[in-house]
Amino acid sequence: MTTQFIAVAEAAAADGRITAEELLSLRREGWGDGIITRAEAEALFAVNTALTEHSPEWCDFFVEAIGEFVLNGTPPRLQCSVEEAAWLIGQIDHDGVVESMAELEAMVRILERAENTPDRLKDYVLGVVEREVLTGTGPTRCGGQLSATHISAAECRIIRRVIFASGGHGPAAVTRHDAEMLFRLKDATLADENAAEWDDLFIDGVANYLKGFTLQNAQVSHDRKLELEAFIADNRASVGRFMGRVAREAPQVMNHFGKVFGKKAPAKPDYEALAAAGEAITDFENEWLGTMIDADGEVDDLESRLIARLASED
């Protein structure tokens, strides 16, 4: 933490505005040591809450700095722990609302950049967007025409980014939770004119849940990556000693290597077979789809198009 960084942030918060010079100073102080500390990140949240106007330049810096703290402030890099997710949500949700597009964008960018994030963070972001759609208020509206039953283009873009984010359930993997959210939004907005992107988003998202394919080890957990990094750091000296021993005992070592590498390598996973199995709609998934479609007692146009899409891919 730098004293100057905190001082500049407090001055901007007190004024309710941030000048170009103050923003430049924050950038210099924040990136001067290559680390954004928790105190600095919390100071930025205080500024963001106090600002009467959020310029694009401020939003870019805020999103970049908060993401840097959450994903790289503590090891392992590009991982968001349960504790960090709780801190982030607490900073944003302290008054029960998302104050600005910058806060929402910060969370979405973290989900996109991260190798892994807790489900709580992804579910929170989707909950925010769902409330905005159903109430007609929120930072994605950008001062445009509000409607409690209208899905805007901005909301479509955010939903797509979140449900297909690498830091969610898996890279480009839509969950049942996500798919059910899409159905709720669809049912609530049937009578309104949604953004042109909505139809493809609904069909793509639900079809991905039903026919998507994700490896069990597609993501490394936060705790497991910590273990791996600790193992690598602890064994660097051991590796050096091992290679020195190889140089001294080359004939014997190479003989052993020959025996080991002469064995048949273990069979690699059949990814094509795994992908084919993932594309098959199971009895459980088929029953789930029927329940979702029957929920309102009729088959609407989007549901018909979804069924046609699934049938064409079999």
BELURLIN-V462353 format. One record per residue. N is the residue number from 0. RES is the residue in three letters. PSI is psi in whole degrees, 0 to 359 (NA if undefined). OMEGA is omega in whole degrees, 0 to 359 (* if undefined). NEAR is the number of other ideal C-beta (glycine too) atoms within 12 Angstrom. Layout:
# BELURLIN-V462353
n res psi omega near
N RES PSI OMEGA NEAR
N RES PSI OMEGA NEAR
This chain:
# BELURLIN-V462353
n res psi omega near
0 MET 137 176 22
1 THR 139 180 22
2 THR 322 181 14
3 GLN 320 179 20
4 PHE 309 181 33
5 ILE 321 180 26
6 ALA 316 179 20
7 VAL 317 180 31
8 ALA 318 180 41
9 GLU 323 179 23
10 ALA 318 179 24
11 ALA 320 179 35
12 ALA 321 180 25
13 ALA 323 181 17
14 ASP 335 186 17
15 GLY 11 178 17
16 ARG 156 179 20
17 ILE 127 181 36
18 THR 167 178 20
19 ALA 324 179 15
20 GLU 319 179 15
21 GLU 320 179 31
22 LEU 319 177 32
23 LEU 321 179 17
24 SER 319 178 24
25 LEU 319 179 39
26 ARG 315 181 27
27 ARG 315 182 17
28 GLU 321 183 29
29 GLY 319 182 36
30 TRP 0 182 21
31 GLY 319 179 17
32 ASP 5 177 15
33 GLY 9 184 12
34 ILE 133 170 21
35 ILE 120 182 35
36 THR 168 179 26
37 ARG 319 180 25
38 ALA 319 178 21
39 GLU 318 179 36
40 ALA 318 179 39
41 GLU 327 175 29
42 ALA 322 179 37
43 LEU 323 176 46
44 PHE 321 178 36
45 ALA 319 177 26
46 VAL 313 183 43
47 ASN 322 179 40
48 THR 324 185 26
49 ALA 337 185 24
50 LEU 137 176 32
51 THR 342 178 17
52 GLU 132 182 19
53 HIS 101 181 32
54 SER 157 176 22
55 PRO 323 181 15
56 GLU 319 178 22
57 TRP 315 181 35
58 CYS 317 179 30
59 ASP 314 180 21
60 PHE 315 182 38
61 PHE 312 181 45
62 VAL 316 181 32
63 GLU 314 184 29
64 ALA 316 180 39
65 ILE 319 177 41
66 GLY 322 179 35
67 GLU 318 179 31
68 PHE 313 184 34
69 VAL 316 187 42
70 LEU 334 185 38
71 ASN 4 180 27
72 GLY 327 177 32
73 THR 152 178 25
74 PRO 154 359 20
75 PRO 156 181 28
76 ARG 151 177 21
77 LEU 26 176 29
78 GLN 140 176 35
79 CYS 116 182 45
80 SER 170 177 28
81 VAL 318 180 19
82 GLU 318 180 20
83 GLU 322 177 35
84 ALA 319 179 32
85 ALA 319 178 19
86 TRP 314 183 27
87 LEU 313 179 41
88 ILE 321 178 31
89 GLY 320 178 20
90 GLN 323 185 31
91 ILE 322 189 38
92 ASP 18 184 25
93 HIS 331 179 18
94 ASP 14 175 12
95 GLY 1 181 11
96 VAL 156 171 18
97 VAL 117 189 35
98 GLU 323 189 29
99 SER 167 175 31
100 MET 330 180 34
101 ALA 319 180 36
102 GLU 317 179 39
103 LEU 317 180 43
104 GLU 324 178 38
105 ALA 316 180 42
106 MET 318 180 47
107 VAL 317 180 43
108 ARG 324 177 35
109 ILE 316 178 46
110 LEU 322 181 42
111 GLU 322 184 32
112 ARG 331 189 28
113 ALA 149 170 37
114 GLU 333 181 28
115 ASN 142 175 37
116 THR 155 177 41
117 PRO 147 178 31
118 ASP 329 183 27
119 ARG 321 182 26
120 LEU 313 180 41
121 LYS 316 180 41
122 ASP 324 179 27
123 TYR 315 181 32
124 VAL 314 180 46
125 LEU 325 177 39
126 GLY 321 178 29
127 VAL 312 182 37
128 VAL 320 180 42
129 GLU 318 179 32
130 ARG 323 179 28
131 GLU 318 180 35
132 VAL 316 186 38
133 LEU 337 182 25
134 THR 342 181 20
135 GLY 15 179 22
136 THR 154 177 23
137 GLY 168 187 31
138 PRO 339 182 32
139 THR 348 183 38
140 ARG 335 174 28
141 CYS 34 176 23
142 GLY 11 180 14
143 GLY 189 180 18
144 GLN 128 182 13
145 LEU 146 175 20
146 SER 132 182 23
147 ALA 348 180 20
148 THR 51 180 23
149 HIS 133 179 30
150 ILE 118 183 41
151 SER 167 178 35
152 ALA 322 179 21
153 ALA 318 179 28
154 GLU 321 177 44
155 CYS 316 181 31
156 ARG 318 181 27
157 ILE 316 180 39
158 ILE 314 181 45
159 ARG 317 180 33
160 ARG 321 184 32
161 VAL 312 186 46
162 ILE 338 178 44
163 PHE 10 184 30
164 ALA 148 181 36
165 SER 332 183 30
166 GLY 6 178 40
167 GLY 223 182 42
168 HIS 329 179 34
169 GLY 160 180 31
170 PRO 120 179 23
171 ALA 33 181 27
172 ALA 117 179 32
173 VAL 133 182 36
174 THR 170 176 28
175 ARG 320 177 26
176 HIS 316 179 26
177 ASP 314 183 39
178 ALA 321 179 35
179 GLU 327 175 26
180 MET 319 178 36
181 LEU 320 177 43
182 PHE 318 180 32
183 ARG 316 179 28
184 LEU 321 179 39
185 LYS 313 181 36
186 ASP 326 183 28
187 ALA 344 187 26
188 THR 15 183 31
189 LEU 326 185 24
190 ALA 1 185 14
191 ASP 165 179 22
192 GLU 101 180 16
193 ASN 170 176 27
194 ALA 152 183 28
195 ALA 333 182 13
196 GLU 344 188 22
197 TRP 316 184 32
198 ASP 311 180 28
199 ASP 324 179 23
200 LEU 314 179 38
201 PHE 311 183 40
202 ILE 315 179 32
203 ASP 316 184 31
204 GLY 311 182 40
205 VAL 320 179 39
206 ALA 322 179 31
207 ASN 319 178 36
208 TYR 318 184 39
209 LEU 327 187 37
210 LYS 8 182 32
211 GLY 166 183 33
212 PHE 122 179 24
213 THR 128 176 26
214 LEU 146 179 19
215 GLN 328 181 14
216 ASN 28 181 12
217 ALA 332 179 22
218 GLN 145 175 28
219 VAL 128 182 23
220 SER 162 180 21
221 HIS 312 182 30
222 ASP 320 181 18
223 ARG 322 179 17
224 LYS 324 175 24
225 LEU 316 179 20
226 GLU 316 182 16
227 LEU 317 180 19
228 GLU 322 177 21
229 ALA 321 179 15
230 PHE 315 180 15
231 ILE 315 181 16
232 ALA 323 183 15
233 ASP 336 187 12
234 ASN 4 179 15
235 ARG 316 179 14
236 ALA 323 180 12
237 SER 322 179 14
238 VAL 319 179 15
239 GLY 317 178 12
240 ARG 322 180 13
241 PHE 316 181 15
242 MET 327 176 16
243 GLY 321 178 14
244 ARG 323 178 15
245 VAL 318 181 17
246 ALA 324 182 13
247 ARG 328 186 12
248 GLU 39 187 15
249 ALA 310 184 14
250 PRO 312 182 12
251 GLN 317 182 13
252 VAL 316 181 18
253 MET 327 177 15
254 ASN 317 178 13
255 HIS 320 179 16
256 PHE 320 180 15
257 GLY 321 179 12
258 LYS 318 182 11
259 VAL 310 185 12
260 PHE 350 175 11
261 GLY 345 180 11
262 LYS 156 179 10
263 LYS 131 180 7
264 ALA 145 179 8
265 PRO 147 183 6
266 ALA 137 178 7
267 LYS 153 178 9
268 PRO 142 177 13
269 ASP 90 186 10
270 TYR 327 178 14
271 GLU 320 179 12
272 ALA 320 179 14
273 LEU 320 179 19
274 ALA 319 178 16
275 ALA 320 179 14
276 ALA 322 179 18
277 GLY 327 180 24
278 GLU 336 180 22
279 ALA 130 179 20
280 ILE 120 183 26
281 THR 168 178 15
282 ASP 319 180 10
283 PHE 315 181 14
284 GLU 321 179 24
285 ASN 319 178 18
286 GLU 319 178 14
287 TRP 314 181 21
288 LEU 317 179 30
289 GLY 320 179 17
290 THR 317 181 16
291 MET 320 181 30
292 ILE 322 182 24
293 ASP 354 187 16
294 ALA 323 182 19
295 ASP 8 173 18
296 GLY 6 178 9
297 GLU 160 177 13
298 VAL 110 182 19
299 ASP 179 185 23
300 ASP 318 181 15
301 LEU 321 178 33
302 GLU 322 177 30
303 SER 318 179 16
304 ARG 324 177 21
305 LEU 315 180 35
306 ILE 318 179 25
307 ALA 320 179 16
308 ARG 314 181 25
309 LEU 320 181 26
310 ALA 324 182 15
311 SER 340 182 12
312 GLU 357 179 19
313 ASP NA * 15
